[in-house]
Amino acid sequence: MLRRHARAVTGMAGVLLLLTLGVARLSPMWPGPALPAGATALAVATEPAHLLPTMGCPLALLLPARVAVEGDSLVLIPEAGGDPIEVAWPAGWKAWRLGGRAELVAHDGTVVGREGDVISGFGGGVGTDDAFHVCIEGS
């Protein structure tokens, strides 16, 4: 009886540990991808890190825009032309130049767009700072 109880407690502790690690990995407190070897970091505005994932996003969509570089910053230029769009990406997103081309990289390491690509379809909304704040469910 005692042995069965000990196994049950050990099993529950293991499940709790796995759940905790899973939530921690999905949490926007996780630092995001590391700078790859040979890459140069580019500045990109991001939301501050927070413990719990976002649930719900504003309903606006970011206009189609081309990934570009101005100085040492990654920017988005509206597809129709004009000044760069001020964008705040989710916490943990990064930008760098690798192999001579800029890349915008999501929290999980997925390349969202490379210099010259037109990206679109990101939800979010304009904050009090007039920047478009991209919101990804669970970010």
N, C-alpha and C positions, 0 to 999 in steps of 0.2 A: 504494500500500500504506500509506504513512504517513498519507495523507489519510483512508483508511478507518478506520485505527486511531484517529485524532483524533476522527472522528465517533462511533465506538463509545464512547470515553472521555467525550466530551461528553454523549452520550445517557445513559450510566450515571450521570453526575454529576447530570443533570436528574432522573432517576428517584429517585435518592437524596435530592435536595432536596425533591421532592414528598412522598416517604414521611416525611421528617423533619418537614415542615410539618404533615402529616396527623396524625402521632403527637403532635406538640406541641399541636395544636388539641384532640385528645381527652384530653390529659393533664389530670389534676386540678390541675396547677400553673397552668393557664390561669385568669385571674381571674374569669371568669363575666361575665354581662351588666352593662352600665353602667346607672346610675340614669337612667331616662328623664326628659326635661324635665318639670318640674312635679311630680315625685314626691318623696316624703319617705321616707328610708330607715327601715326598721324592723329592730330587732335580731332575729337568728335564729341559733341555735347550729348550727355546721357542723363537719365533720371538718377536721383540719388538711390543708393542701395537701400533695400527694405527687406524685412524678414519674411513676410507672407506674400505669396503671389497675388497679382491683381485679379479681381473677379469682376468682369464687366468693363467695357470700353465705350468711350463716346462714339457716336455714329458717323463722324466725318471721315472722308477718305483723303489721303495725301495725293495731290495731283501727280501725274506721271512726270518724273524728273530724271535728269541724267547725272550719274555719279561723276564728280569732278574733284580736282584738287586746287585749292587757292593757298599759296604759301605752304604751311605745314599742316593744313586742315583739310579734311574731307568735307565737301559741300555737295548740295543738290541744286542743280540748275533746272528751272522749269523747262519742260520739253518745248514749250512755245517760245522760250528765250526769256531774258530778263535777269534780274538780280537773284542771287542764291536764296533758297528758301531756308529760313531758320527752322531747324529740326532738333528735337530732343529725343534721342533713341532710348530704348529700355536699358535699365541698369545691366552692366556686364557686356554690352556691345562694344566692339573695338573697331578701329580702322588702322590700316598700315599699308605701306608700299612694299610690294614683294615682286621681285623680278621686273622692276621698272613700272609696275602698274598698281594703282591703289585698289584696296579691297575693303568693303564694309562687311564685318563679320558679326553674326548673332552670338548671343550668350552661349549657345551650345557648340560654337565653332563652325557653323554653316556659313559659307560665303553667300551673302545676300545680294551683292552686286559688285561689279568691278568697274574701274574707271572707264567711262564711255558707255556703259550699260544704262538703259532706261529702266527704272524701277517704278512700280505703282502698286496700288491695292492695299496699302497699309492704312489701318484704321487708327483713329485717335481724335485729337481735337486741339484747338488753340488754347493755350493757357494764359494766365495773366501777364506773361512775359512776351506775348505775341509769337512765340515759337509754336510750331506744330508738334505736339507731344504724341509720338507713336506709342500705341498701346497694343501689346500682344497678350492675349489671354494666357494667364499663368506666368506672365513676366514679372 
